[in-house]
Amino acid sequence: MAETRHNYPVLFTAGFFSMVFAALIGYLTFAAAADEQDMLNNSYNSRQEILASRNYRGAIYSADGEILAETRLLEDQKEERVYPYEELFSHVIGYSTQGRVGVESLANYYLINTNTSLANKAANDAAGVKNPGDSVYTTLNVALQQEADSQLNIYKGAVVVTEVSTGKILAMVSHPDFDPNEIPQIWDSLIEDKDSSVLLNRATQGLYPPGSTFKIVTALEYIRENPESYDAYSFDCGGSYKFGESRISCYHGAKHGKLNFQQSFSKSCNSSFANIGMELDWDSFAETLDDLLFDRPLSLSLPYAQSSTAVESGMSVNEKMQTSIGQGRTQITPIHLNMITAAIANGGMLMKPYVLDRVENDRGHIVKKFQPESYGQLISAREADILKELMISVVEGGTAKKLSGLGYTAAGKTGSAEYNDAKDSHAWFTGFAPAENPEICVTIIVEGAGSGGDYAVPIARKIFDVYFGEKK
């Protein structure tokens, strides 16, 4: 009995370390399973080379079954990665040589693995040929992508089109673009050109002053601070607004006259929104910006730049006025603005944007299906309804009236974001349709073009036309 008591410390210590060891093994097993894709995609993981020696890379398809990338097997057993649409999907689909970007990177795990039958694997091994990699179907729509690309034309800029209820990315265009078929040949010249931004996906990585599209955010803060009286607001615009030594002018010096809150928004009156900005609680405004994911990570699988603001205590009058109208040090990406807009269209609920729809093997059997995911309630349903009505007024009698009188209804906000000491401006539009029951959300920036109403709105109209034309 005494001997047993003497062994208690030894048994306890042994038991304790056995449990720790078991927990460690369990954690490592779970981590390896959970992070299998990340581990495989690591450039130092030699398993990629092993899989590449056994399987050829699978194809990438659009939502409507068009081939966006495929591996062609040549007579000498060499493989050639081919992008049939050349520049059209260059940034969102990406490339798989000289590294990987876009869907080629995002779906790499699936593309280099195979779920072909055991019989096929045995036959291929016997014949000394590789197995077919699994195919990936995206959410991308060829017709919408073609229209967005065509309308953006020679301009630098970006277009993002998403499905409001799911977050599916239907189109994503960035200009200037490149031909991914030529990446091996043009790589050195692109890398050596320090001024080149051809490889930058402006839709997710381009940071721009939001201009008047930011008035969506300023309006939201004013509504939050004045929930019962915001619609009693009035302002008499004489073309500019002065507070102390700081002055804000309306775009091209326009004089809007007497305005209420809705008219200030629909006509995009800088003077009125500068006045609103001087009435705001900027500590509260900082919380609203946090709610809208400024200076925070986005729920996005594609590489992106983080939008930023400079809202802080001790801001000068000029900084407050500039920020209120989307100028100053505020920067946003097109995809982020699209997410905010889509949440408004969706009753305040943000759906996470995604581009991978499903994975299929060589027999067309579904290996994995990606489902829509909700980020959560970005703003309240009431706030979303109010902002939606404001955006409808922009189309019905404001700066986006080129979208009125069509076979569908639309809502949105234009922007003319000044840069280069206010000598030039980027043209913005972000909006959705149909206004009463939104299906798609479109966000556009045309670099250096001028007015959003003149340059970005017509592009949105063409994209909406294609979408609703297809639905007829």
C-alpha positions in Angstrom: 0.0 0.0 0.0 2.8 2.4 0.9 4.5 1.5 -2.4 1.4 2.5 -4.3 1.2 5.8 -2.5 4.8 6.5 -3.4 4.0 5.9 -7.1 1.1 8.4 -7.2 3.3 11.4 -8.2 4.9 9.4 -11.0 1.5 8.1 -12.2 0.0 11.6 -12.1 3.0 13.2 -14.0 2.9 10.4 -16.6 -0.9 10.8 -17.0 -0.7 14.6 -17.3 2.0 14.5 -20.0 0.1 11.8 -21.8 -3.0 14.0 -21.9 -0.9 17.0 -23.1 0.7 14.9 -25.8 -2.7 13.6 -26.9 -4.1 17.1 -27.0 -1.1 18.3 -29.1 -1.5 15.4 -31.6 -5.2 16.2 -31.8 -4.5 19.9 -32.4 -1.9 19.3 -35.1 -4.2 16.8 -36.8 -7.1 19.3 -36.8 -4.8 22.2 -37.9 -3.5 20.1 -40.8 -7.0 19.2 -41.9 -8.3 22.7 -41.5 -5.4 24.4 -43.2 -4.7 21.8 -45.8 -5.3 24.2 -48.7 -3.1 26.9 -47.3 -0.4 24.3 -46.6 -0.6 22.9 -50.1 -0.5 26.3 -51.7 2.6 27.3 -49.9 5.4 27.7 -52.4 7.7 25.6 -50.2 5.4 22.6 -50.2 6.9 20.0 -52.4 3.6 18.2 -52.6 2.6 20.6 -55.4 5.3 19.2 -57.6 4.2 15.7 -56.8 0.6 16.4 -57.8 1.8 18.3 -60.9 3.7 15.2 -61.9 0.6 13.1 -61.6 -2.3 15.4 -62.6 -2.6 18.1 -65.2 -4.2 21.4 -64.1 -8.0 21.5 -64.3 -10.1 23.9 -66.2 -11.9 27.1 -65.0 -15.3 27.9 -66.3 -17.8 30.8 -66.2 -21.2 30.4 -64.6 -22.6 29.7 -68.0 -20.1 27.0 -68.9 -17.6 28.9 -71.0 -14.0 27.9 -70.7 -12.0 30.7 -69.0 -8.8 28.7 -68.5 -7.7 25.2 -69.6 -4.7 23.0 -69.9 -4.1 21.8 -73.4 -2.0 18.6 -73.8 0.5 18.8 -76.6 1.8 15.9 -78.7 5.1 15.7 -76.8 3.3 15.4 -73.5 4.0 19.1 -72.7 1.2 21.1 -71.2 0.0 24.6 -72.2 -2.2 26.8 -70.1 -4.6 28.6 -72.3 -6.9 31.5 -71.6 -9.4 31.7 -74.6 -10.8 35.1 -73.6 -7.3 36.6 -73.5 -7.4 40.0 -71.7 -11.1 39.9 -70.8 -10.8 38.0 -67.5 -7.1 38.8 -66.9 -7.3 40.1 -63.3 -10.1 38.0 -61.8 -9.0 34.7 -63.4 -5.3 35.6 -63.3 -2.5 33.3 -64.4 -0.6 30.2 -63.1 2.9 30.9 -64.4 5.3 33.3 -62.7 3.4 32.6 -59.5 -0.4 32.5 -59.3 -3.1 35.2 -58.9 -6.8 35.5 -59.1 -8.9 32.4 -59.3 -5.8 30.5 -60.5 -4.5 31.0 -57.0 -7.7 30.9 -55.1 -8.7 27.5 -56.6 -5.2 26.1 -56.9 -5.9 23.3 -54.4 -8.8 22.0 -56.4 -7.2 22.5 -59.8 -4.1 20.4 -59.1 -6.1 17.6 -57.3 -8.1 15.0 -59.1 -11.3 13.1 -58.1 -11.4 11.0 -61.3 -12.4 7.3 -60.7 -9.9 4.7 -59.4 -10.4 2.9 -62.7 -9.3 6.0 -64.7 -6.3 6.5 -62.3 -5.2 2.9 -62.9 -5.6 3.1 -66.7 -3.7 6.4 -66.8 -0.9 5.0 -64.6 -0.6 2.0 -66.9 -0.5 4.3 -70.0 2.0 6.7 -68.4 -0.3 9.7 -68.7 -1.5 12.2 -66.2 -4.9 12.3 -64.5 -7.3 15.2 -65.3 -7.4 17.8 -62.5 -10.8 18.8 -61.2 -12.6 21.7 -62.8 -13.7 24.9 -61.1 -16.9 26.7 -62.0 -17.0 30.4 -61.1 -19.9 32.8 -60.6 -18.7 35.0 -63.5 -21.1 35.9 -66.3 -19.4 36.2 -69.7 -22.0 38.6 -71.2 -21.8 41.0 -68.3 -18.0 40.8 -68.2 -17.8 41.6 -72.0 -20.2 44.6 -71.6 -18.3 46.0 -68.6 -15.0 45.6 -70.4 -16.4 47.2 -73.6 -17.9 50.1 -71.9 -14.8 50.9 -69.8 -13.0 50.9 -73.1 -9.7 52.8 -73.2 -10.1 54.3 -69.8 -8.3 53.1 -66.7 -10.6 52.1 -63.9 -12.7 49.2 -62.7 -16.2 47.7 -62.7 -17.6 45.3 -60.1 -21.0 43.6 -60.6 -22.4 41.4 -57.8 -25.6 39.6 -57.0 -27.3 41.3 -54.1 -29.0 38.3 -52.4 -25.9 36.0 -52.5 -22.7 38.0 -52.9 -21.8 36.2 -56.1 -19.3 38.2 -58.2 -20.9 38.3 -61.7 -18.3 40.5 -63.4 -15.0 42.1 -62.4 -13.0 44.2 -64.8 -9.8 46.2 -64.3 -8.1 48.4 -66.9 -5.4 48.5 -68.0 -5.4 44.7 -68.5 -3.0 42.1 -70.0 -3.1 38.8 -71.9 -2.4 36.0 -69.4 -1.4 33.8 -72.4 1.6 36.1 -72.8 2.7 36.3 -69.1 5.9 34.3 -69.6 7.0 36.6 -72.5 6.0 40.0 -71.0 6.9 39.2 -67.3 10.3 40.7 -67.3 9.2 43.9 -69.0 6.3 44.3 -66.5 8.5 43.8 -63.5 11.2 46.2 -64.7 8.7 49.0 -65.4 8.4 50.5 -62.0 5.6 52.8 -63.2 3.4 50.0 -64.6 0.2 49.1 -62.7 -1.0 46.6 -65.3 -1.0 43.7 -62.9 -2.9 45.6 -60.3 -6.5 44.5 -59.9 -8.1 47.9 -59.5 -11.4 46.4 -58.5 -10.1 45.0 -55.3 -6.7 46.7 -54.8 -7.2 50.2 -56.3 -7.5 52.9 -53.6 -9.4 56.0 -54.6 -11.0 59.1 -53.0 -14.7 58.1 -53.0 -15.9 61.6 -53.9 -19.6 62.1 -53.6 -20.4 58.4 -53.3 -19.2 58.9 -49.7 -22.2 61.0 -49.1 -24.0 57.7 -48.6 -21.9 57.3 -45.4 -22.2 60.9 -44.3 -26.0 60.7 -44.8 -26.1 57.5 -42.8 -24.3 59.3 -39.9 -26.7 62.2 -40.0 -29.7 59.9 -40.0 -28.3 58.1 -37.0 -27.7 61.3 -35.1 -31.1 62.7 -36.1 -33.4 59.6 -36.5 -36.7 61.6 -36.1 -35.8 64.9 -37.6 -33.3 64.3 -40.5 -36.0 65.0 -43.1 -36.6 68.4 -41.6 -33.1 69.5 -42.7 -32.8 72.5 -45.1 -30.0 74.4 -46.7 -29.7 77.3 -49.2 -26.9 76.6 -51.6 -25.2 79.6 -53.2 -22.5 77.5 -54.9 -20.1 77.3 -51.9 -20.0 76.9 -48.1 -17.6 78.7 -45.8 -16.9 77.9 -42.2 -14.2 80.0 -40.6 -11.4 80.3 -43.1 -12.3 77.0 -44.9 -14.5 77.0 -48.0 -16.1 74.1 -50.0 -17.5 74.7 -53.5 -20.0 72.7 -55.4 -18.9 70.7 -58.5 -18.2 73.3 -61.2 -19.6 76.0 -59.0 -23.3 74.9 -59.4 -25.8 76.8 -57.3 -28.5 74.4 -56.1 -30.7 76.9 -54.2 -32.9 75.8 -51.3 -32.6 72.1 -50.6 -34.0 69.6 -48.1 -32.1 66.5 -47.0 -33.2 64.3 -50.0 -32.5 67.0 -52.5 -29.0 67.7 -51.0 -28.3 64.0 -51.6 -29.9 63.6 -55.1 -28.2 66.7 -56.4 -25.0 65.8 -54.6 -24.6 69.3 -53.1 -21.1 69.7 -51.7 -22.0 72.8 -49.8 -24.9 71.2 -48.1 -22.9 68.1 -47.1 -20.1 70.3 -45.8 -22.7 72.0 -43.6 -23.9 68.6 -42.5 -20.4 67.6 -41.7 -20.0 70.5 -39.3 -23.0 69.4 -37.4 -21.9 65.8 -36.9 -20.5 64.1 -33.8 -17.2 62.9 -35.2 -16.6 60.3 -32.4 -19.9 58.8 -33.5 -18.9 59.1 -37.1 -15.8 57.1 -36.4 -18.0 54.3 -35.0 -20.2 54.3 -38.1 -17.1 54.1 -40.3 -16.0 51.1 -38.2 -19.4 49.5 -38.7 -18.9 49.9 -42.5 -15.5 48.2 -42.4 -13.3 51.2 -43.0 -9.8 50.5 -41.6 -10.8 46.9 -41.1 -10.3 43.6 -43.0 -13.0 42.7 -45.5 -14.6 39.2 -45.9 -13.0 38.7 -49.3 -11.0 35.8 -50.6 -9.3 37.7 -53.4 -6.3 39.9 -52.5 -7.5 43.4 -51.7 -6.3 46.8 -50.3 -7.9 48.0 -47.0 -10.0 51.2 -47.3 -9.0 54.0 -44.9 -10.2 57.2 -43.4 -8.6 59.9 -41.2 -11.5 60.5 -38.8 -10.0 61.2 -35.4 -10.2 63.7 -32.6 -8.7 67.1 -33.2 -9.6 67.2 -36.9 -9.5 70.7 -38.4 -12.6 72.3 -39.9 -11.2 71.8 -43.4 -10.6 68.1 -42.8 -14.1 67.6 -41.5 -15.6 69.4 -44.5 -13.4 67.5 -47.0 -14.2 64.2 -45.4 -17.9 64.9 -45.4 -17.9 65.0 -49.2 -15.5 62.1 -49.8 -12.3 64.0 -50.3 -9.4 64.6 -48.0 -7.5 61.5 -46.9 -10.4 59.0 -47.3 -9.6 56.1 -49.6 -11.8 53.2 -50.8 -11.6 50.3 -53.1 -14.4 49.6 -55.7 -15.2 46.2 -54.1 -15.6 47.8 -50.7 -18.0 50.5 -52.0 -19.9 47.7 -53.8 -20.2 45.8 -50.6 -21.7 48.8 -48.8 -24.1 49.4 -51.6 -25.2 45.8 -51.8 -25.9 45.8 -48.1 -28.2 48.8 -48.5 -29.9 47.0 -51.4 -30.2 43.8 -49.2 -32.0 45.4 -46.2 -28.7 46.1 -44.4 -27.5 42.5 -44.6 -24.1 42.1 -46.2 -23.4 38.9 -48.1 -19.7 38.0 -48.5 -18.6 38.4 -52.1 -17.4 35.2 -53.6 -16.3 34.0 -57.1 -16.0 30.1 -56.8 -19.3 28.3 -57.3 -18.4 24.6 -57.4 -15.8 22.0 -58.2 -16.5 19.1 -60.5 -14.5 16.0 -61.5 -13.9 14.9 -65.1 -17.3 13.1 -65.1 -19.2 16.3 -64.1 -19.9 15.1 -60.6 -19.9 17.8 -58.0 -16.9 17.5 -55.6 -17.6 20.7 -53.6 -20.3 23.3 -53.7 -19.7 26.8 -52.3 -22.7 28.4 -50.6 -23.5 32.1 -50.0 -22.4 33.4 -46.6 -23.7 36.3 -44.6 -21.3 38.7 -43.0 -24.1 40.0 -40.8 -26.2 43.1 -40.5 -24.0 46.0 -41.6 -26.7 48.6 -41.0 -30.3 48.4 -39.7 -33.2 47.6 -42.0 -34.7 51.0 -41.4 -31.4 52.7 -42.3 -31.2 50.7 -45.4 -34.7 51.6 -46.5 -34.0 55.4 -45.9 -30.8 55.2 -47.9 -32.5 53.2 -50.7 -35.1 56.0 -51.0 -32.3 58.6 -51.2 -30.6 56.6 -53.9 -33.8 56.2 -55.9 -34.2 60.0 -55.8 -30.7 60.3 -57.4 -32.0 58.4 -60.4 -35.5 60.0 -60.5 -34.4 63.6 -60.3 -30.7 63.9 -59.6 -27.3 63.3 -61.0 -28.1 59.7 -62.2 -31.3 60.6 -64.1 -29.8 58.9 -67.3 -31.0 55.7 -65.5 -34.6 56.8 -65.3 -37.5 56.0 -67.6 -36.2 52.5 -68.5 -37.9 49.1 -68.5 -36.5 48.6 -65.0 -36.0 50.9 -62.0 -32.6 51.7 -60.5 -31.1 53.4 -57.5 -27.6 54.7 -57.0 -25.1 57.5 -56.2 -22.7 59.3 -58.5 -19.4 60.7 -57.5 -16.8 63.0 -59.0 -13.7 62.5 -56.9 -11.2 65.3 -57.3 -7.5 64.8 -57.4 -4.3 66.5 -58.7 -5.2 69.6 -56.7 -8.8 69.4 -57.8 -7.8 69.9 -61.5 -9.1 66.4 -62.4 -11.7 64.0 -61.2 -12.5 60.3 -61.2 -16.0 59.4 -62.3 -17.9 57.1 -59.9 -21.2 55.3 -59.8 -22.5 52.7 -57.4 -26.1 51.4 -57.4 -28.5 48.6 -57.9 -31.6 47.4 -59.8 -34.5 46.9 -59.7 -34.9 49.6 -57.1 -37.9 47.9 -55.4 -36.4 44.4 -55.3 -32.7 44.6 -56.0 -31.0 41.8 -57.9 -27.6 43.2 -59.0 -25.3 45.8 -57.7 -22.9 47.7 -60.0 -19.9 49.8 -58.9 -17.8 51.7 -61.5 -14.8 54.0 -61.4 -13.5 55.7 -64.5 -10.1 57.3 -63.8 -9.7 60.9 -64.7 -12.9 61.0 -66.8 -14.8 63.8 -65.0 -18.4 63.7 -63.8 -19.9 60.4 -62.5 -23.2 61.3 -64.1 -21.7 61.8 -67.5 -19.2 58.9 -67.6 -20.0 56.2 -65.1 -23.8 56.2 -65.2 -24.0 55.4 -68.9 -21.7 52.4 -68.3 -24.0 51.2 -65.5 -27.0 51.6 -67.8 -25.4 49.3 -70.4 -24.6 46.7 -67.8 -28.1 46.8 -66.4 -29.5 46.6 -70.0 -27.5 43.4 -70.7 -28.6 41.8 -67.3 -32.3 42.5 -67.7 -32.2 41.8 -71.4 -30.9 38.3 -70.5 -33.7 37.8 -68.0 -36.5 38.6 -70.5 
